[in-house]
Amino acid sequence: MQERIGIIDLGSNTTRLVVMGYTPHHSFRLLDEVRETVRLAEGVGDDGQLRPAPMARGVEAMKMFHSYCKSTGVTKIVPVATSATRDAANQAEFLTRVTRESGLRLRVLSTEEEAYYGYLGAVNALDLRDGFVIDIGGGSAEVTAVRGRGFVRSFSRPAGVLRFSERYVRSDPISGRDFKALHEAAAESFAGVEWLNETSSTTLAGIGGTIRTLAEIDQKLGGYPLDRVHGHSFSRDRLDEIIGMLRGMTLRQREDMPGLSRDRADLILAGAVILQQLMERGRFAAITVSGQGLREGLFYEHFLVGETPPLFSDMRGFSVQNLARIYNYEALHAAKVRDLSLSLFDQLRPLHGYGEWERELLGYAAQLHDVGVAISYYDHHKHGAYLVMNSALQGISHREIVILALLVRYHRKGDVAVDPYQKILNPGDGERIARLAALLRLAEYLERSKSQVVQGLHVELGESVRVVTRTVGDATVEIWDANRRAGLFQKAFGKAIEIV
């Protein structure tokens, strides 16, 4: 029986509820997400008191989320609060009111706990072994050092986008004086953190709405062909350009900026400058966005129960398997297509010269090739490509996602076309995809009846290619159909092929 868990994150600017359906250690999927801009830290002054109106908004959001969870069958609720609640002089009053009016008991995370859960979310979502994770929130910024995928240390600074916007962004567009004060405050926030430079690693991962928004702006400005920010990287030079643009805009102009939502338009400049100063202090040339953070980190404690720390041992493999399970793939059929694809790949290595990276991607594509059947059998190769392109695949780069999606797209028929994705793909990827798709297509039709009648293959290389099948039972249909689908192989490899 699948469980449902609701993770509530009451932040300084935004509060979110994510609902996950899961079977521990097996599979999970995001079922729903509800977001409300509460701005709990709005108006906090030197006395450190949360103000009445933001507290009321926070309480109402908690009431709404609790009601939603009860009405949708959520079996466990994990409500947490971060910087604004943690730092509030009237924290006890606010927590008591939340419990009394909503029925939820908020767990107030320490700065280290907040950094730890953000780290769990990022390291379980990106191929990050050594480097740093930054989370810029409404009230604070947390930076975590990662070594061998492990949590090493963290620090927190009161450098949040809401806090800094209220304090320094007082003119519209921002004046030179205000910008100088914002810049200096952001730089001061990261001064003295020497361990940012104690390692040769310059890998930086970013989580949180500010960094996702900056990635969206970058993508819109550059005409990026993939509609996903998770895994997207942008350079410090690009960030400098974006800051230059934002600095000269009025609030109204920022509200109309592609990639920038209206409820972040007044905060994004402060967030961009905070990130810029962290990148400058740590000498980071670029940042990669993680679409997963604190909420997902909290979830993984439940999904990977018993693991310490709760990290995937094979994040990429699990991610592909999880997607296949979500769409109820036929495991035996997918496994046989994978075996036949990889057998062809291994025996044809003298022709293609590819290595373990391509072999891994071909295996993943074989596992996912039929997921589109969950939508409809007709055109399921197109449906499957869409699902791969738009699903959460942890640890897999944008280039790899495009390659996987195109392999799924062309596993049945058609000539490979990669033109829409040239900005993401590398030179030679078109030929690479065509060759791998040709192998996947042959394997698919050699498993035409989904009965594993073709047990193995022997490849004979010469002027042409001859594939001898080892079968149990009658494989007439499989051999006939595979020979009919050999055109892509002949085009991609420049050799005739016969399957017997």
N, C-alpha and C positions, 0 to 999 in steps of 0.2 A: 504494500500500500504506500503510495507516494505521500510524503509529508509536505506541508506548506508552512513556510516561515516568513514572517514579516520583520524586516530590519528597518528601524526608524532612526534617522540621524537628524537631530535638532542642532543645526549649525548657527553661526552668528548671522548669516545672511539668508540662507535657504534651508528648508527642512524637507527631507525626502523620505518616502516609504517605498521600499522595494519588496516585492513578494516573489519568493522563489519556490518552485516545486522541485522536490528532489527525493532520490533514494540514496542514502549514504554510500559513498564510495562507488556508486554505479553511474548515475546520470543526474543532471539538473537542467533547469531552464528558468529564465526570467519570465514570470507570468504577468507582472504588472509593475508599474512605477508611477507614483503620484508625487508631484513636486509643488511646493508652495513657497513663495518668497515672503518670509516672515520678518526678516531684518531685526532679529532679536537684540542685536547690539546697537541698534540705532539710538543715538542721543546719549549714550553712556558718557558721563563726564568724569571729572576728577574724583567724585565720590564713589565711583565704581558701581552705582546702582542701575539695575535694569529699569527702564521707564515703563509706566503703566500701559501705554498703548502697545509697545512691542511684546510685553508679557501677555497681554490679552490675545494678541495674534498667535503667539506660541501656544497658549493653552487651547485656543480654538483649533489649531492644526492638530494637536495631540488628540483632541476629542474626535475630530473627523477621521484621523487615521485609525484610532482604536475602533470606532464604529465600522469603518470599512473592513478591517480585519475580521471582526466578528461576523459580518454579513457574508463574507466570501470564503469561509471555511479555513482561515489561517489557524493552525494548531499551536504555533509558538510565536510570541512577539518579543523582539529584542530591541528595546528603546534606549538610545544613548544620546548624550548631549556633550558638546565640545566647548570651545573657547569661551563663548559669551556666558554660558552658565557656569563654567569652571571659574571664571574670573569675577563673577558678580558678587558684590558685597551683600546683596540680598538673595543669595542663592537658596538658602533654606526656605525663605518665604515663597520663592518661585516654585521650587520642587514640591513643597506641600500643596500649593494650589494646583499644580499639574496632576498630582495624585488624586486630590479630592474631586476635581472637576472632570478628569478624563479617565481615571482608573488605571493609569499607567505610572509605573515607578521608573523614572529615568535613572539610568546609570551614568554618572558624570565621569567621563574618561580623563585620566591624567594626561599630561603632555606626552609622556612616553608611550602610554597605551594608544593614544591617537596616532602617533607616528608608527607604532607597531602594526596596527590594523591596516593602515594605509600601505605599509610595506608588504603585508601579506597579500593584499589585493593586487598590487603592482607586480610582485615577483611571481605570482600565479597567473599573470596575464601577459607578461613580456619576457623575452629571452634576455633576462638581466641576471648575470652571475656576479659581477663586480661593478660597483658604481654607487650612485646616489639616487634617492627618491625625494622629490619636493612636493609638498601639498600646500597650496596657497588657499586658505579659507577666508571667511569674512572677518574673523578676529585675529587669526594667527597664521604663521607659516611654520611647517615642520620639515626638517631635512633629516634623512636617515642614510647612514652608510651601510652598504651591502657588500659582503665578502663571501664568495662561494655560495651565493643565494641566501646566506644567513644574515640575520639582524645583528649589527655590530654596535652601533650607538646612534643617538639622535639628539637634536636640539630643537627647541621651539622658541620663536620670537613673536612678540605682539605686532607682527607686520601683516595684518589682514587687509583685504581690499575695502571692506566697509569702514574699518577703523581709520585707515589712511585716507580714504576718500573724504570722509567727514572732516578730517583734521587738515588736509593740505589742498584738496581740490575745491577751492572756494570761488573761482572765477570761471567764466564761460565765454570763449574758450579759455583754457588755463593760462594765466599770466606767466611771464618769465620768472617772476619772484616766487609764485606758488610752485611752479615746476621745479625750481632750484631747491626749495624746501622739501618737496616730495622726493626728489632724487637723493638728497643728502640723508634724509631719514631712512630710506631704503638701504642705502650704502652702509649706514651706521648699524643697521639691524644685523648685518652679516660680518661686521668687523670682529676680528679676534677669534674667529672659528678656524684655527690653524689646521685642524684635521681634514678640512676640505681639500687640502693640497698635500696630504701625507701619502697619497697613493698615485700611481701612474694612470689609474683608470680615470677617464674623462666621460664616462657614460652617465647621462642624467635622464631619469624618467620623471614625468610630471603627472600629478593627479589633481582632480578638482575642476570645478566649472570654469575658473579663470583660464586655466591652461587649455582646456578643451575649446573654449571660445577663441582663444588666440590661434589655435590650430585651424578652426573653421574659417577664420578671417584669412589666414594664409592660403588655405585651399581655394576659397572664392576668388582671391586676388590672382592666383596663378592658374585658374581654370583646371583644377585637379579633377581627374576623371572618376575617382572612386569616392563614394559618399560615405566615408567612415573616418572618424578622427582617431579611434584606437589604433595605435601603431604608427601614426603619422609623425614624422620628424620635421622640425624646422630649425634653421640656424639662428645663432645670435645676431648675425648681420641682418637676417630677415626680421627678427624681432625689433632691431633698431629702426628699420624702415617703417614698421607698423606703428611704433611709438611716435615717430616723426609725423605720420599721418594723423594719429589720434590727437596729438598735441595741438594741431592746428584746427581741429574741428570743434564746432559747438555741440552741445548735448543733442540738439535736434538732428544735426548731421550724423552724429554717431548712431542715433536710433535708426537711421535709414541705411547704415553700412551693411553690405552683404556679409553674412556669417555672424553678425552681432545681434543678439536678442535685445529687445528694448529694456528688459529688466536688468540687464548688465551694462547698459550704455553709460551709466554714470559711474560705474566702478572699474571699467576695464583698463583705463589709463593707469590708475594706481597699481592694479594687478600686474600690468605689463612691466612697469618700472621695478616693482619688487622682484619679478622674475629676472629682469635684465641685470639687476645688481647682484643677485645670487649667482647668475651665470658668469658675470665678470669676476666676482670674488673667487669662484672655483675654477676659473679658466675653462668653462664648458663651451665648446664650439656649437653644440646643438642640443636639443632636447627631444625626447620621444614621448608621446602622449600615451598614458594608460587610461583606458576607459573604465578600468576597475580601480577601486580605492578602498576607503574605510568600510563602507557597507559590505562590499564583497569580502573583505578580510574578516569581518565578523561572521559572515555566512560560512566561510571555509572552516571555521572552528567547529561548525555543526556538520558540514558535509564530509570533511576529512577527520571525523571524530576518531580519536585514538592516535593520530599522527602528531608528533612533536618535533618541530613545529608543523602546522598543517600545510604542507607544501606538496604539490604533485611531483612524483619522481620522474614522470615522463609527461610533461605538460602538453607538448605538441601531440603526442599519440593519444593522450586522453581527450584532448579537445576534438580531434577528428572522430574518435569513437563516440564521444558524447553527442555530437551532431548527428551521427548515423543512428544512434539509439533514439534520439528525439523524434526522428522521422520514420521509426519502425522499419529499418532496413532489413533485408534478408541476409542474415549473418553468414550462412553457409555459402550462398551464391557469391556474396561480396568477397569472402575469403578465397574461393576458388578463382574468381577473376583476378584477385590480387596475386595468387600463386602463379597463374599462367602469365600474367603481365610481367612479373619479376623474372620468371624463367626465360621469357623472350628477351627481356632487357639484359640479363646476365650473359646469355649465349650470343647475343648480337653486339656485345661490347666492342669487338674489333671494328664494327661499322660506325658506331656512334661516339665511342670514346668518353661517355659520360661517367660520372662518379657517384658516390653515395648520396649526395644531395638530390640529384635527379631521381635516383632509385627510391629515396624516401618519399618524394612528392608523388611519384607514380603509384606507390603503394597506398598513399593517402587517397589519391584520386580513385583508385579501385574500390576502396571502402565506401566512398561517397557517391559513386557514379550513378546510383539509382535513387538517391534521396528525393528527387523530383517526383517520383511516382506517388508520394504522399499528397501531392496536389492533383495530378492527373497522369495517367499512363501516356496519353497523347502529348507529344512535345516534352516528355519528362526530362530530356537532356537540357532543354532550355530552362525549365523550372528548377532543375538541380543546380545549374550554373548560378541562377539568381539566389538560391538559398545559400550557396557557398559564399557568394560575393557579399551577402548581407547578414550573415550569421556571425556570432562571436566565436572566433577561433583564436585561442590563446597561444602566444608564442610564435605565431606565424606572421611573417611580414606581409606588407601590402603586395609586393611583387609576387610572393609565393601564393597569396590568395588569388591573385589574377591568374596565375599559372594553373592552380587547382581548378578554378572555376571554368577556365577554357578547356581543360582536359575533360571535365564533366560535360561541358557543352558539346564537345566533338567526339564523345565516346561512341556515338551511334552512326553519325553520318555528317556530311558536309566538309567543305574545305576550310581549313583553319584561317581565321581573320583576327588579327591582333591590333589593327590600326587605332581603335579608340583608346588603347591603353599604352601607347608608345611612351608617354611621360613617366610611366611606372616601370615598364619593362626595360631590360638591358639589350644591347646589340646581340643578336644571335638567339634571343628568346623565341622569336617566331619559328625558326627552324627547330629549336628544342621542343617547343610545344607540339609542333606537327609530328615529330618523330615519336614522342611519348604518347600522343593521342592515337597514333597508328597502332602502337603496341596494345594500348588499352582496348581499342576497337576490335582487334583480332581476338584478344582474350575474352571480350564480352560475347562475341558470336561463337566462340568455341565452348561457351557455357550457355548456349542459346536456350536449352530446355531447363536450365537451373537444376539439373540433376547430377552434376559432377561426373558426367559420363566420360569426359576427357580428363584423364588422370594426370598426364604429364606430356612433355614435349621434348623432341630432340631436333636441334637446328643444324642443317648442313649448309655451310657457306661455300660459295663458288661464284661463277659468273652471275648466277641467280641464287635465290634463297629457297631452300626446301625445308619445310617443317613437317616432321613425322610425329603423328599423334599416338599416344598410348591410351587405349580406351578400355572401359568395362561396359560392354553392351554396345548398342547400335548408335554410332555418332554420325550417321549419314547427314542429318540435318545440320549439325554443328559444322562439319567440314564444308558442306555445300555453301552455307551462309558466310562462313569466314572467308572462303575464296571469293565470294561475291563482293566482300567489303575490303578487298586488298588494295583498292586504288590509292588510298591515302598513303599506305606503306610504300607503294611503288613511287609515288610522287616525292615523299619525304626522304627516302633512302636512295632513290635512283636505281633500284634493282627490282626485277620481277620476283614474285614470290609464289610458291605453290605449297598448298597444305594438303597432306594425304593422311 
